[in-house]
Amino acid sequence: MTEFSYCKLEIFVPESHLEAVRGALQSVDAGHIGGYDCCLSYSPVTSCWRPLAGTRPYLGQIGEVCTAREIKVEVTCPAETAGLAVAAVKAVHPYEEPVINVIPLFRTSFS
């Protein structure tokens, strides 16, 4: 079995909070690849969700499907600091339950 030493984080965030998320990731050195830092990519996506009873949605109304433009941020970090990166993002993310996917990577290009 292969041990994964790096992860990719996929973070879905409103465009208004992109810079805050980018800064949070940089503050924990996520996106440091070899001789480069601050490495990440982002692209526009369309997302949808329905807030259920008892939630406090940042966007949308309880019981109604909401569709909105978001930004998907992708960044690589060492597996041992993924939890730190997730915590940093959650501290600045406006959503009650942000979507942050942590995906193990098998990378051979890092020194």
N, C-alpha and C positions, 0 to 999 in steps of 0.2 A: 504494500500500500504506500502511496506517495504522501509525504508530509507537505502540506501547503504552507509556505512561509510568507506569501503575500495574499492580499484580498483586494477585490474591487468593490468599492461602495457605489451604489446607485441611489441617488437622493432626488426625490421629487419635491420641488419647492416653487412657490409663486415667484414670478419674475422680480417682484418688488423686494424679495429677500435673498436674491442671488449673491450680492456682494457680502452680506452678513454670513452666509454659509461658506462662501469662498474664504473669507477671513478666519472663520472658525476652523476650517480644515488646515489652513496655513499655520494657525497658531499651535497645532499639534504635529506639524511637519508631515501631514498627509500629502501625497503627491510629490514626494521626494524620490526621484528615480536617478540613481547613479550621480552624475555631476550636475543634475538639474533639480530645482525645486519649484514649488508652485505649479506643478503639472496637473492639469485637469481638463476635461472637456465638458461642454454643456450644449444642449440642443433643445429646441422647443418641442413640446408634446401636448396632446390634448388628453386630459384625464377626466374621469367621471366617478361619482360616488353618491351615496344617499346617506345623509346623517340620520341615525336612528334615535329613538326617544332616549333622553338622558344625556345626549352629547351637547357640546358647545361648539358648533362648527365655525371655523374662520370664514368659510364661504358656504353658501347654500342654506336651505331651509330644512328643518327636520321633516323627514318623510318624503322629501322630493329629491329626484335625481338631479344632481348638479353637474354641469360640464364646464370646464375652465381650462384655459391655457396655463401650462406650468413649464418649468424648466427641469430637464433631467440632467443632473450633474453626475459625472463619473470620475472617480479618482482611485488611485492605487495607494495602498499603505501596507506596511508590514502586518502580518496577522496578529502579532502580539500587541499592536497599538490600535487595532480596529475598534475595540470597546471605547477607548479614549476618544477616537474620532467621532464615533456615534454620539457619545455624550456631549462633545463640543457642538455638534450640529443640532442636537435636541435643545441645547441651551439658547439657540438663536432662531430656531424654526418656529413659525407662527402657528402651525397646526397642532391640534390636541393630540393626534396620533399620526405623526409624519411617516411616510413610506421611505424606509432606509433599508435597502437590500445589501447584505454582505455576502459576497460571492468569492469562494476560494479560487486562487489562481495558481496555475503551474507556469512559472516564468523561467526562462533560461537566459534572458538577456541582461539580468541584473548582476552586477559584480558582487 
